[in-house]
Amino acid sequence: MNVNDILNKALDLLGITDVTVAAGSTDERLLKLVNALGVCYMQLITEFAPLEKEESITVSGGSFSTSSLTSPIFDVAKLYDAENKTVKCRLQGGRLYAEDGTYTLCYYYLPSSYPAIGGSVEVVPQVTLPLLARGVAAEYALESLLYEESLLHERKYKEGLKKVLSPHREKHLAFGRWI
């Protein structure tokens, strides 16, 4: 998702029309908005919608160094063997502790770069641009001491996250007869 698009949408939500999103800008409000995006984005991917990746690993000597993974790990989702059986493991420091063997590690990772103007951010497909911009607007308003506006945007942001990230089950209606 494009950072400039997120910032422009957040500016629209906040009603700010005299700020232009451009690299190298020194406008204090734009810098505050980029900071708000960073805070909102890190909260999103660590608490609500983590980025997930799978890799094959080999544990020897009871541990595996997580520094050899392609992305920085912050939590383990699942470790399973060739027969798709879950294996107990523990992540501590820069090491993953488990029984020796070859496994598939499904883990949550942190992005390689912080959001910046002209860049992009990685999110799960359910999180849309307007939804993320709403979270950025809430964070910006809070940082600007606009508490009522912050609460309004945050409530809509959290409701949107709840709606798109909660599992939707099929609903079956009981068979009935019409008389």
OpenMM code with the backbone's topology and positions (N, CA, C; nanometers):
from openmm import Vec3, app, unit

residues = "MET ASN VAL ASN ASP ILE LEU ASN LYS ALA LEU ASP LEU LEU GLY ILE THR ASP VAL THR VAL ALA ALA GLY SER THR ASP GLU ARG LEU LEU LYS LEU VAL ASN ALA LEU GLY VAL CYS TYR MET GLN LEU ILE THR GLU PHE ALA PRO LEU GLU LYS GLU GLU SER ILE THR VAL SER GLY GLY SER PHE SER THR SER SER LEU THR SER PRO ILE PHE ASP VAL ALA LYS LEU TYR ASP ALA GLU ASN LYS THR VAL LYS CYS ARG LEU GLN GLY GLY ARG LEU TYR ALA GLU ASP GLY THR TYR THR LEU CYS TYR TYR TYR LEU PRO SER SER TYR PRO ALA ILE GLY GLY SER VAL GLU VAL VAL PRO GLN VAL THR LEU PRO LEU LEU ALA ARG GLY VAL ALA ALA GLU TYR ALA LEU GLU SER LEU LEU TYR GLU GLU SER LEU LEU HIS GLU ARG LYS TYR LYS GLU GLY LEU LYS LYS VAL LEU SER PRO HIS ARG GLU LYS HIS LEU ALA PHE GLY ARG TRP ILE".split()
positions = [
    Vec3(0.0850, -0.1157, 0.0000),
    Vec3(0.0000, 0.0000, 0.0000),
    Vec3(0.0911, 0.1240, 0.0000),
    Vec3(0.0599, 0.2195, -0.0813),
    Vec3(0.1413, 0.3390, -0.0993),
    Vec3(0.1254, 0.4359, 0.0186),
    Vec3(0.2374, 0.4784, 0.0764),
    Vec3(0.2372, 0.5691, 0.1911),
    Vec3(0.1741, 0.7028, 0.1561),
    Vec3(0.2055, 0.7572, 0.0381),
    Vec3(0.1495, 0.8871, -0.0009),
    Vec3(-0.0022, 0.8833, -0.0081),
    Vec3(-0.0576, 0.7738, -0.0590),
    Vec3(-0.2032, 0.7600, -0.0658),
    Vec3(-0.2645, 0.7567, 0.0741),
    Vec3(-0.1993, 0.6854, 0.1659),
    Vec3(-0.2488, 0.6780, 0.3042),
    Vec3(-0.2473, 0.8157, 0.3683),
    Vec3(-0.1371, 0.8879, 0.3502),
    Vec3(-0.1254, 1.0213, 0.4106),
    Vec3(-0.2265, 1.1189, 0.3517),
    Vec3(-0.2458, 1.1131, 0.2199),
    Vec3(-0.3447, 1.2020, 0.1564),
    Vec3(-0.4858, 1.1728, 0.2065),
    Vec3(-0.5192, 1.0451, 0.2214),
    Vec3(-0.6516, 1.0083, 0.2718),
    Vec3(-0.6684, 1.0539, 0.4170),
    Vec3(-0.5630, 1.0399, 0.4984),
    Vec3(-0.5689, 1.0841, 0.6372),
    Vec3(-0.5871, 1.2362, 0.6441),
    Vec3(-0.5188, 1.3086, 0.5561),
    Vec3(-0.5359, 1.4547, 0.5516),
    Vec3(-0.6793, 1.4909, 0.5172),
    Vec3(-0.7404, 1.4177, 0.4233),
    Vec3(-0.8813, 1.4407, 0.3884),
    Vec3(-0.9715, 1.4164, 0.5092),
    Vec3(-0.9476, 1.3071, 0.5811),
    Vec3(-1.0288, 1.2749, 0.6981),
    Vec3(-1.0165, 1.3805, 0.8072),
    Vec3(-0.8980, 1.4395, 0.8181),
    Vec3(-0.8738, 1.5423, 0.9198),
    Vec3(-0.9189, 1.6810, 0.8750),
    Vec3(-0.9509, 1.6954, 0.7469),
    Vec3(-0.9941, 1.8249, 0.6948),
    Vec3(-0.8795, 1.9219, 0.6728),
    Vec3(-0.7595, 1.8715, 0.6583),
    Vec3(-0.6420, 1.9561, 0.6347),
    Vec3(-0.6198, 1.9651, 0.4840),
    Vec3(-0.6322, 2.0833, 0.4291),
    Vec3(-0.6221, 2.0990, 0.2834),
    Vec3(-0.4975, 2.1732, 0.2379),
    Vec3(-0.4269, 2.2360, 0.3304),
    Vec3(-0.3121, 2.3172, 0.2898),
    Vec3(-0.1766, 2.2471, 0.3076),
    Vec3(-0.1764, 2.1153, 0.3156),
    Vec3(-0.0526, 2.0381, 0.3278),
    Vec3(-0.0391, 1.9492, 0.2044),
    Vec3(0.0796, 1.9500, 0.1434),
    Vec3(0.1069, 1.8658, 0.0276),
    Vec3(0.2049, 1.7569, 0.0686),
    Vec3(0.1712, 1.6332, 0.0366),
    Vec3(0.2586, 1.5204, 0.0676),
    Vec3(0.3684, 1.5152, -0.0382),
    Vec3(0.4906, 1.5457, 0.0044),
    Vec3(0.6052, 1.5442, -0.0860),
    Vec3(0.7313, 1.5121, -0.0072),
    Vec3(0.8216, 1.4366, -0.0681),
    Vec3(0.9483, 1.4025, -0.0038),
    Vec3(1.0282, 1.5304, 0.0215),
    Vec3(1.0955, 1.5347, 0.1347),
    Vec3(1.1766, 1.6510, 0.1689),
    Vec3(1.0986, 1.7662, 0.2285),
    Vec3(0.9703, 1.7489, 0.2497),
    Vec3(0.8879, 1.8552, 0.3074),
    Vec3(0.9276, 1.8782, 0.4529),
    Vec3(0.9261, 2.0031, 0.4937),
    Vec3(0.9606, 2.0375, 0.6318),
    Vec3(0.8384, 2.0826, 0.7110),
    Vec3(0.7205, 2.0675, 0.6544),
    Vec3(0.5977, 2.1052, 0.7240),
    Vec3(0.5824, 2.0169, 0.8480),
    Vec3(0.5726, 2.0803, 0.9622),
    Vec3(0.5631, 2.0099, 1.0901),
    Vec3(0.4431, 1.9151, 1.0934),
    Vec3(0.3321, 1.9557, 1.0351),
    Vec3(0.2121, 1.8710, 1.0355),
    Vec3(0.2333, 1.7442, 0.9545),
    Vec3(0.3046, 1.7547, 0.8418),
    Vec3(0.3311, 1.6365, 0.7606),
    Vec3(0.4257, 1.5417, 0.8335),
    Vec3(0.5257, 1.5947, 0.8993),
    Vec3(0.6187, 1.5110, 0.9760),
    Vec3(0.5461, 1.4410, 1.0905),
    Vec3(0.4533, 1.5116, 1.1545),
    Vec3(0.3727, 1.4538, 1.2612),
    Vec3(0.2806, 1.3440, 1.2053),
    Vec3(0.2314, 1.3649, 1.0853),
    Vec3(0.1445, 1.2667, 1.0207),
    Vec3(0.2224, 1.1392, 0.9850),
    Vec3(0.3447, 1.1552, 0.9367),
    Vec3(0.4299, 1.0388, 0.9063),
    Vec3(0.4602, 0.9617, 1.0344),
    Vec3(0.4858, 1.0332, 1.1429),
    Vec3(0.5088, 0.9693, 1.2715),
    Vec3(0.3838, 0.8933, 1.3162),
    Vec3(0.2672, 0.9533, 1.2964),
    Vec3(0.1408, 0.8882, 1.3324),
    Vec3(0.1210, 0.7609, 1.2504),
    Vec3(0.1596, 0.7646, 1.1231),
    Vec3(0.1511, 0.6448, 1.0392),
    Vec3(0.2411, 0.5354, 1.0944),
    Vec3(0.3621, 0.5705, 1.1348),
    Vec3(0.4545, 0.4714, 1.1899),
    Vec3(0.4003, 0.4053, 1.3148),
    Vec3(0.3451, 0.4860, 1.4051),
    Vec3(0.2889, 0.4322, 1.5290),
    Vec3(0.1689, 0.3427, 1.4989),
    Vec3(0.0791, 0.3905, 1.4157),
    Vec3(-0.0417, 0.3150, 1.3800),
    Vec3(-0.0049, 0.1841, 1.3092),
    Vec3(0.0900, 0.1917, 1.2178),
    Vec3(0.1315, 0.0745, 1.1400),
    Vec3(0.1946, -0.0315, 1.2303),
    Vec3(0.2844, 0.0099, 1.3192),
    Vec3(0.3480, -0.0877, 1.4080),
    Vec3(0.2459, -0.1503, 1.5024),
    Vec3(0.1497, -0.0726, 1.5495),
    Vec3(0.0444, -0.1277, 1.6343),
    Vec3(-0.0409, -0.2266, 1.5550),
    Vec3(-0.0708, -0.1927, 1.4316),
    Vec3(-0.1519, -0.2800, 1.3474),
    Vec3(-0.0849, -0.4145, 1.3255),
    Vec3(0.0428, -0.4139, 1.2874),
    Vec3(0.1075, -0.5414, 1.2532),
    Vec3(0.1564, -0.6204, 1.3739),
    Vec3(0.1623, -0.5593, 1.4913),
    Vec3(0.2030, -0.6361, 1.6085),
    Vec3(0.0851, -0.6812, 1.6938),
    Vec3(-0.0284, -0.6112, 1.6859),
    Vec3(-0.1409, -0.6452, 1.7715),
    Vec3(-0.2626, -0.6998, 1.6980),
    Vec3(-0.2938, -0.6460, 1.5814),
    Vec3(-0.4204, -0.6797, 1.5167),
    Vec3(-0.4057, -0.7689, 1.3936),
    Vec3(-0.3163, -0.7352, 1.3054),
    Vec3(-0.3033, -0.8084, 1.1786),
    Vec3(-0.1556, -0.8303, 1.1455),
    Vec3(-0.0916, -0.9259, 1.2150),
    Vec3(0.0512, -0.9473, 1.1927),
    Vec3(0.0817, -1.0019, 1.0535),
    Vec3(0.2010, -0.9688, 1.0061),
    Vec3(0.2492, -1.0196, 0.8784),
    Vec3(0.3046, -1.1588, 0.9036),
    Vec3(0.2678, -1.2544, 0.8194),
    Vec3(0.3023, -1.3940, 0.8431),
    Vec3(0.3857, -1.4495, 0.7289),
    Vec3(0.4806, -1.5358, 0.7641),
    Vec3(0.5691, -1.5967, 0.6653),
    Vec3(0.6021, -1.7380, 0.7088),
    Vec3(0.6291, -1.8262, 0.6108),
    Vec3(0.6693, -1.9635, 0.6390),
    Vec3(0.8067, -1.9904, 0.5797),
    Vec3(0.8890, -2.0628, 0.6579),
    Vec3(1.0216, -2.1018, 0.6112),
    Vec3(1.0549, -2.2394, 0.6665),
    Vec3(1.1370, -2.3116, 0.5924),
    Vec3(1.1857, -2.4406, 0.6375),
    Vec3(1.3122, -2.4179, 0.7191),
    Vec3(1.3186, -2.4797, 0.8372),
    Vec3(1.4355, -2.4627, 0.9243),
    Vec3(1.4841, -2.5991, 0.9737),
    Vec3(1.6082, -2.6032, 1.0179),
    Vec3(1.6650, -2.7239, 1.0778),
    Vec3(1.7170, -2.6878, 1.2160),
    Vec3(1.6623, -2.7542, 1.3171),
    Vec3(1.7034, -2.7323, 1.4549),
    Vec3(1.8085, -2.8370, 1.4890),
    Vec3(1.9226, -2.7910, 1.5361),
    Vec3(2.0269, -2.8842, 1.5807),
    Vec3(2.0830, -2.8348, 1.7131),
    Vec3(2.1112, -2.9281, 1.8022),
    Vec3(2.1598, -2.8903, 1.9346),
    Vec3(2.0511, -2.8284, 2.0208),
    Vec3(1.9258, -2.8477, 1.9849),
    Vec3(1.8137, -2.7988, 2.0637),
    Vec3(1.7728, -2.6553, 2.0359),
    Vec3(1.8435, -2.5873, 1.9426),
    Vec3(1.8051, -2.4493, 1.9140),
    Vec3(1.8367, -2.4121, 1.7697),
    Vec3(1.7773, -2.2997, 1.7286),
    Vec3(1.7945, -2.2473, 1.5933),
    Vec3(1.8112, -2.0964, 1.6039),
    Vec3(1.9110, -2.0404, 1.5365),
    Vec3(1.9332, -1.8970, 1.5395),
    Vec3(1.8351, -1.8287, 1.4445),
    Vec3(1.7536, -1.7372, 1.4976),
    Vec3(1.6534, -1.6699, 1.4151),
    Vec3(1.7142, -1.5636, 1.3243),
    Vec3(1.8407, -1.5335, 1.3417),
    Vec3(1.9052, -1.4340, 1.2554),
    Vec3(1.9199, -1.4838, 1.1119),
    Vec3(1.9084, -1.6141, 1.0906),
    Vec3(1.9203, -1.6684, 0.9547),
    Vec3(1.7868, -1.6688, 0.8791),
    Vec3(1.6788, -1.6227, 0.9423),
    Vec3(1.5496, -1.6113, 0.8734),
    Vec3(1.5532, -1.4923, 0.7784),
    Vec3(1.4670, -1.4935, 0.6775),
    Vec3(1.4673, -1.3859, 0.5783),
    Vec3(1.4121, -1.2543, 0.6310),
    Vec3(1.3294, -1.2592, 0.7364),
    Vec3(1.2717, -1.1385, 0.7953),
    Vec3(1.2861, -1.1441, 0.9463),
    Vec3(1.2928, -1.0273, 1.0128),
    Vec3(1.3043, -1.0271, 1.1589),
    Vec3(1.1769, -1.0784, 1.2259),
    Vec3(1.1912, -1.1824, 1.3057),
    Vec3(1.0779, -1.2475, 1.3711),
    Vec3(1.0430, -1.1747, 1.5008),
    Vec3(0.9122, -1.1681, 1.5334),
    Vec3(0.8753, -1.1178, 1.6651),
    Vec3(0.7867, -1.2154, 1.7406),
    Vec3(0.7342, -1.3178, 1.6720),
    Vec3(0.6578, -1.4207, 1.7414),
    Vec3(0.6420, -1.5426, 1.6509),
    Vec3(0.6245, -1.6582, 1.7135),
    Vec3(0.6042, -1.7829, 1.6399),
    Vec3(0.4546, -1.8096, 1.6317),
    Vec3(0.4067, -1.8362, 1.5115),
    Vec3(0.2665, -1.8739, 1.4944),
    Vec3(0.2515, -2.0244, 1.5112),
    Vec3(0.3431, -2.1006, 1.4468),
    Vec3(0.3329, -2.2460, 1.4508),
    Vec3(0.4638, -2.3057, 1.4020),
    Vec3(0.5026, -2.4150, 1.4617),
    Vec3(0.6164, -2.4940, 1.4164),
    Vec3(0.5640, -2.6349, 1.3952),
    Vec3(0.5784, -2.6862, 1.2724),
    Vec3(0.5271, -2.8191, 1.2463),
    Vec3(0.6254, -2.9002, 1.1628),
    Vec3(0.6119, -3.0335, 1.1773),
    Vec3(0.7036, -3.1241, 1.1096),
    Vec3(0.6499, -3.1642, 0.9725),
    Vec3(0.7163, -3.2614, 0.9084),
    Vec3(0.6789, -3.3047, 0.7731),
    Vec3(0.5402, -3.3674, 0.7681),
    Vec3(0.4917, -3.4177, 0.8808),
    Vec3(0.3590, -3.4805, 0.8865),
    Vec3(0.2514, -3.3831, 0.9334),
    Vec3(0.2830, -3.2544, 0.9322),
    Vec3(0.1927, -3.1464, 0.9749),
    Vec3(0.1496, -3.1574, 1.1206),
    Vec3(0.2340, -3.2162, 1.2037),
    Vec3(0.2076, -3.2212, 1.3467),
    Vec3(0.2769, -3.1028, 1.4124),
    Vec3(0.2051, -3.0362, 1.4997),
    Vec3(0.2605, -2.9208, 1.5694),
    Vec3(0.3674, -2.9658, 1.6685),
    Vec3(0.4769, -2.8919, 1.6707),
    Vec3(0.5889, -2.9219, 1.7586),
    Vec3(0.6002, -2.8097, 1.8614),
    Vec3(0.6253, -2.8468, 1.9860),
    Vec3(0.6421, -2.7462, 2.0910),
    Vec3(0.7737, -2.6732, 2.0691),
    Vec3(0.7682, -2.5415, 2.0888),
    Vec3(0.8887, -2.4603, 2.0743),
    Vec3(0.8777, -2.3381, 2.1635),
    Vec3(0.9915, -2.2700, 2.1800),
    Vec3(0.9966, -2.1500, 2.2617),
    Vec3(1.0914, -2.0515, 2.1941),
    Vec3(1.0471, -1.9287, 2.1794),
    Vec3(1.1289, -1.8231, 2.1213),
    Vec3(1.1826, -1.7383, 2.2353),
    Vec3(1.3148, -1.7300, 2.2441),
    Vec3(1.3756, -1.6514, 2.3504),
    Vec3(1.5004, -1.5845, 2.2957),
    Vec3(1.5024, -1.4521, 2.3067),
    Vec3(1.6160, -1.3785, 2.2523),
    Vec3(1.6225, -1.3988, 2.1019),
    Vec3(1.7360, -1.4349, 2.0523),
    Vec3(1.7532, -1.4588, 1.9091),
    Vec3(1.7548, -1.6054, 1.8730),
    Vec3(1.6972, -1.6881, 1.9599),
    Vec3(1.6993, -1.8319, 1.9354),
    Vec3(1.5604, -1.8933, 1.9511),
    Vec3(1.5382, -1.9979, 1.8723),
    Vec3(1.4156, -2.0772, 1.8808),
    Vec3(1.4559, -2.2129, 1.9370),
    Vec3(1.3948, -2.2532, 2.0470),
    Vec3(1.4285, -2.3795, 2.1121),
    Vec3(1.3225, -2.4838, 2.0819),
    Vec3(1.3682, -2.6000, 2.0320),
    Vec3(1.2795, -2.7113, 1.9993),
    Vec3(1.3650, -2.8374, 1.9891),
    Vec3(1.2997, -2.9512, 1.9715),
    Vec3(1.3730, -3.0764, 1.9509),
    Vec3(1.4436, -3.0714, 1.8159),
    Vec3(1.5537, -3.1437, 1.8046),
    Vec3(1.6288, -3.1476, 1.6792),
    Vec3(1.5436, -3.2056, 1.5670),
    Vec3(1.5583, -3.1483, 1.4483),
    Vec3(1.4850, -3.1969, 1.3318),
    Vec3(1.4659, -3.0875, 1.2290),
    Vec3(1.4014, -3.1247, 1.1188),
    Vec3(1.3692, -3.0295, 1.0132),
    Vec3(1.2209, -2.9980, 1.0218),
    Vec3(1.1891, -2.8693, 1.0260),
    Vec3(1.0520, -2.8250, 1.0464),
    Vec3(1.0152, -2.7124, 0.9498),
    Vec3(0.8871, -2.6829, 0.9477),
    Vec3(0.8379, -2.5636, 0.8801),
    Vec3(0.7953, -2.4672, 0.9894),
    Vec3(0.8534, -2.3484, 0.9854),
    Vec3(0.8250, -2.2456, 1.0848),
    Vec3(0.7329, -2.1412, 1.0235),
    Vec3(0.6184, -2.1227, 1.0835),
    Vec3(0.5254, -2.0164, 1.0445),
    Vec3(0.5400, -1.9094, 1.1522),
    Vec3(0.5826, -1.7892, 1.1124),
    Vec3(0.6119, -1.6862, 1.2107),
    Vec3(0.5608, -1.5501, 1.1679),
    Vec3(0.5473, -1.4635, 1.2681),
    Vec3(0.5084, -1.3248, 1.2452),
    Vec3(0.6364, -1.2428, 1.2384),
    Vec3(0.6416, -1.1524, 1.1413),
    Vec3(0.7644, -1.0761, 1.1223),
    Vec3(0.7387, -0.9264, 1.1176),
    Vec3(0.8468, -0.8529, 1.1386),
    Vec3(0.8435, -0.7077, 1.1317),
    Vec3(0.8882, -0.6639, 0.9932),
    Vec3(0.8355, -0.5538, 0.9430),
    Vec3(0.8779, -0.5059, 0.8108),
    Vec3(1.0245, -0.4631, 0.8139),
    Vec3(1.0866, -0.4626, 0.6974),
    Vec3(1.2287, -0.4291, 0.6901),
    Vec3(1.2544, -0.2790, 0.7004),
    Vec3(1.1538, -0.1963, 0.6730),
    Vec3(1.1758, -0.0517, 0.6804),
    Vec3(1.0560, 0.0180, 0.7438),
    Vec3(1.0827, 0.1334, 0.8020),
    Vec3(0.9812, 0.2177, 0.8643),
    Vec3(0.9078, 0.2947, 0.7544),
    Vec3(0.7779, 0.3190, 0.7675),
    Vec3(0.7052, 0.3932, 0.6638),
    Vec3(0.7644, 0.5322, 0.6390),
    Vec3(0.7834, 0.5650, 0.5120),
    Vec3(0.8383, 0.6960, 0.4748),
    Vec3(0.7650, 0.7474, 0.3516),
    Vec3(0.7674, 0.8781, 0.3330),
    Vec3(0.7022, 0.9389, 0.2166),
    Vec3(0.7631, 0.8799, 0.0893),
    Vec3(0.6779, 0.8415, -0.0025),
    Vec3(0.7225, 0.7819, -0.1284),
    Vec3(0.7417, 0.6314, -0.1205),
    Vec3(0.7319, 0.5756, -0.0002),
    Vec3(0.7506, 0.4327, 0.0178),
    Vec3(0.6199, 0.3571, 0.0164),
    Vec3(0.6260, 0.2366, 0.0685),
    Vec3(0.5055, 0.1556, 0.0775),
    Vec3(0.5068, 0.0786, 0.2087),
    Vec3(0.3896, 0.0328, 0.2492),
    Vec3(0.3770, -0.0490, 0.3691),
    Vec3(0.3079, -0.1790, 0.3310),
    Vec3(0.3427, -0.2824, 0.4038),
    Vec3(0.2890, -0.4153, 0.3793),
    Vec3(0.1823, -0.4439, 0.4838),
    Vec3(0.0608, -0.4768, 0.4400),
    Vec3(-0.0468, -0.5114, 0.5324),
    Vec3(-0.1220, -0.6318, 0.4775),
    Vec3(-0.1993, -0.6953, 0.5651),
    Vec3(-0.2817, -0.8069, 0.5195),
    Vec3(-0.3883, -0.7525, 0.4245),
    Vec3(-0.4357, -0.8328, 0.3297),
    Vec3(-0.5295, -0.7832, 0.2283),
    Vec3(-0.6611, -0.7279, 0.2828),
    Vec3(-0.7037, -0.7723, 0.4005),
    Vec3(-0.8312, -0.7261, 0.4556),
    Vec3(-0.8277, -0.5790, 0.4969),
    Vec3(-0.7097, -0.5296, 0.5325),
    Vec3(-0.6967, -0.3908, 0.5780),
    Vec3(-0.6871, -0.3007, 0.4549),
    Vec3(-0.7859, -0.2153, 0.4402),
    Vec3(-0.7932, -0.1280, 0.3229),
    Vec3(-0.7269, 0.0064, 0.3514),
    Vec3(-0.7029, 0.0807, 0.2458),
    Vec3(-0.6417, 0.2123, 0.2572),
    Vec3(-0.7259, 0.3070, 0.3436),
    Vec3(-0.8573, 0.3187, 0.3214),
    Vec3(-0.9366, 0.4086, 0.4074),
    Vec3(-0.9351, 0.3688, 0.5545),
    Vec3(-0.9297, 0.2385, 0.5816),
    Vec3(-0.9274, 0.1922, 0.7199),
    Vec3(-0.7954, 0.2295, 0.7873),
    Vec3(-0.6842, 0.2061, 0.7210),
    Vec3(-0.5541, 0.2417, 0.7770),
    Vec3(-0.5410, 0.3937, 0.7920),
    Vec3(-0.5919, 0.4682, 0.6956),
    Vec3(-0.5885, 0.6154, 0.7041),
    Vec3(-0.6697, 0.6649, 0.8229),
    Vec3(-0.7775, 0.5957, 0.8569),
    Vec3(-0.8592, 0.6326, 0.9734),
    Vec3(-0.7770, 0.6168, 1.1010),
    Vec3(-0.6992, 0.5086, 1.1095),
    Vec3(-0.6118, 0.4881, 1.2248),
    Vec3(-0.5043, 0.5947, 1.2343),
    Vec3(-0.4487, 0.6343, 1.1202),
    Vec3(-0.3469, 0.7395, 1.1164),
    Vec3(-0.4081, 0.8723, 1.1611),
    Vec3(-0.5287, 0.9008, 1.1155),
    Vec3(-0.5972, 1.0243, 1.1559),
    Vec3(-0.6219, 1.0257, 1.3067),
    Vec3(-0.6580, 0.9113, 1.3629),
    Vec3(-0.6803, 0.9029, 1.5079),
    Vec3(-0.5509, 0.9299, 1.5838),
    Vec3(-0.4422, 0.8712, 1.5380),
    Vec3(-0.3128, 0.8901, 1.6050),
    Vec3(-0.2638, 1.0346, 1.5922),
    Vec3(-0.2823, 1.0928, 1.4742),
    Vec3(-0.2432, 1.2324, 1.4511),
    Vec3(-0.3233, 1.3265, 1.5410),
    Vec3(-0.4535, 1.3043, 1.5494),
    Vec3(-0.5389, 1.3900, 1.6322),
    Vec3(-0.5008, 1.3778, 1.7796),
    Vec3(-0.4674, 1.2583, 1.8239),
    Vec3(-0.4246, 1.2395, 1.9617),
    Vec3(-0.2940, 1.3134, 1.9878),
    Vec3(-0.2000, 1.3031, 1.8956),
    Vec3(-0.0708, 1.3711, 1.9098),
    Vec3(-0.0866, 1.5233, 1.9053),
    Vec3(-0.1900, 1.5702, 1.8358),
    Vec3(-0.2159, 1.7137, 1.8252),
    Vec3(-0.3074, 1.7654, 1.9362),
    Vec3(-0.3370, 1.6783, 2.0339),
    Vec3(-0.4209, 1.7118, 2.1492),
    Vec3(-0.5650, 1.7439, 2.1116),
    Vec3(-0.6125, 1.6838, 2.0037),
    Vec3(-0.7521, 1.6968, 1.9614),
    Vec3(-0.8240, 1.5691, 2.0063),
    Vec3(-0.8549, 1.5631, 2.1351),
    Vec3(-0.9014, 1.4387, 2.1953),
    Vec3(-1.0350, 1.3897, 2.1407),
    Vec3(-1.1309, 1.4770, 2.1248),
    Vec3(-1.2629, 1.4348, 2.0764),
    Vec3(-1.2533, 1.3804, 1.9345),
    Vec3(-1.1789, 1.4499, 1.8488),
    Vec3(-1.1617, 1.4032, 1.7119),
    Vec3(-1.0854, 1.2706, 1.7092),
    Vec3(-0.9879, 1.2573, 1.7974),
    Vec3(-0.9110, 1.1338, 1.8073),
    Vec3(-1.0011, 1.0169, 1.8460),
    Vec3(-1.0873, 1.0385, 1.9444),
    Vec3(-1.1789, 0.9325, 1.9877),
    Vec3(-1.2749, 0.8919, 1.8765),
    Vec3(-1.3220, 0.9893, 1.8011),
    Vec3(-1.4125, 0.9614, 1.6899),
    Vec3(-1.3444, 0.8725, 1.5853),
    Vec3(-1.2243, 0.9119, 1.5430),
    Vec3(-1.1518, 0.8338, 1.4419),
    Vec3(-1.1102, 0.6975, 1.4966),
    Vec3(-1.0667, 0.6938, 1.6232),
    Vec3(-1.0229, 0.5666, 1.6804),
    Vec3(-1.1381, 0.4677, 1.6916),
    Vec3(-1.2552, 0.5167, 1.7303),
    Vec3(-1.3719, 0.4283, 1.7421),
    Vec3(-1.4054, 0.3677, 1.6065),
    Vec3(-1.4059, 0.4496, 1.5021),
    Vec3(-1.4368, 0.3994, 1.3680),
    Vec3(-1.3277, 0.3054, 1.3182),
    Vec3(-1.2028, 0.3346, 1.3514),
    Vec3(-1.0900, 0.2498, 1.3126),
    Vec3(-1.0997, 0.1127, 1.3787),
    Vec3(-1.1243, 0.1113, 1.5097),
    Vec3(-1.1335, -0.0161, 1.5827),
    Vec3(-1.2550, -0.0970, 1.5384),
    Vec3(-1.3668, -0.0300, 1.5117),
    Vec3(-1.4843, -0.1010, 1.4609),
    Vec3(-1.4555, -0.1623, 1.3245),
    Vec3(-1.3864, -0.0878, 1.2392),
    Vec3(-1.3497, -0.1390, 1.1079),
    Vec3(-1.2565, -0.2573, 1.1175),
    Vec3(-1.1570, -0.2500, 1.2061),
    Vec3(-1.0658, -0.3629, 1.2251),
    Vec3(-1.1407, -0.4860, 1.2747),
    Vec3(-1.2296, -0.4643, 1.3693),
    Vec3(-1.3073, -0.5757, 1.4234),
    Vec3(-1.3906, -0.6421, 1.3139),
    Vec3(-1.4467, -0.5585, 1.2272),
    Vec3(-1.5321, -0.6097, 1.1211),
    Vec3(-1.4529, -0.6895, 1.0173),
    Vec3(-1.3382, -0.6389, 0.9755),
    Vec3(-1.2644, -0.7063, 0.8677),
    Vec3(-1.1740, -0.8184, 0.9165),
    Vec3(-1.1347, -0.8180, 1.0438),
    Vec3(-1.0418, -0.9191, 1.0926),
    Vec3(-1.1074, -1.0306, 1.1723),
    Vec3(-1.2337, -1.0162, 1.2076),
    Vec3(-1.2997, -1.1238, 1.2810),
    Vec3(-1.3424, -1.2322, 1.1828),
    Vec3(-1.3326, -1.3578, 1.2257),
    Vec3(-1.3694, -1.4662, 1.1351),
    Vec3(-1.5197, -1.4660, 1.1076),
    Vec3(-1.5534, -1.4858, 0.9836),
    Vec3(-1.6938, -1.4907, 0.9438),
    Vec3(-1.7297, -1.6359, 0.9150),
    Vec3(-1.8249, -1.6834, 0.9880),
    Vec3(-1.8683, -1.8220, 0.9689),
    Vec3(-1.9890, -1.8247, 0.8772),
    Vec3(-2.0052, -1.9388, 0.8129),
    Vec3(-2.1238, -1.9556, 0.7296),
    Vec3(-2.2462, -1.9600, 0.8194),
    Vec3(-2.3524, -1.9032, 0.7715),
    Vec3(-2.4764, -1.9061, 0.8478),
    Vec3(-2.5757, -1.9932, 0.7721),
    Vec3(-2.6338, -2.0865, 0.8424),
    Vec3(-2.7311, -2.1769, 0.7826),
    Vec3(-2.8678, -2.1477, 0.8433),
    Vec3(-2.9640, -2.1341, 0.7578),
    Vec3(-3.0995, -2.1140, 0.8039),
    Vec3(-3.1700, -2.2472, 0.8111),
    Vec3(-3.2482, -2.2677, 0.9159),
    Vec3(-3.3215, -2.3921, 0.9317),
    Vec3(-3.4246, -2.4047, 0.8201),
    Vec3(-3.4422, -2.5273, 0.7731),
    Vec3(-3.5391, -2.5516, 0.6694),
    Vec3(-3.6790, -2.5366, 0.7284),
    Vec3(-3.7623, -2.4619, 0.6629),
    Vec3(-3.8980, -2.4419, 0.7132),
    Vec3(-3.9999, -2.4619, 0.6014),
    Vec3(-4.1210, -2.4728, 0.6402),
    Vec3(-4.2283, -2.4899, 0.5426),
    Vec3(-4.3185, -2.3676, 0.5451),
    Vec3(-4.3605, -2.3300, 0.4283),
    Vec3(-4.4541, -2.2194, 0.4179),
    Vec3(-4.5937, -2.2763, 0.4024),
    Vec3(-4.6836, -2.2290, 0.4814),
    Vec3(-4.8203, -2.2799, 0.4760),
    Vec3(-4.9103, -2.1775, 0.4099),
] * unit.nanometer
topology = app.Topology()
chain = topology.addChain("A")
for resn in residues:
    res = topology.addResidue(resn, chain)
    for name in ("N", "CA", "C"):
        topology.addAtom(name, app.Element.getBySymbol(name[0]), res)
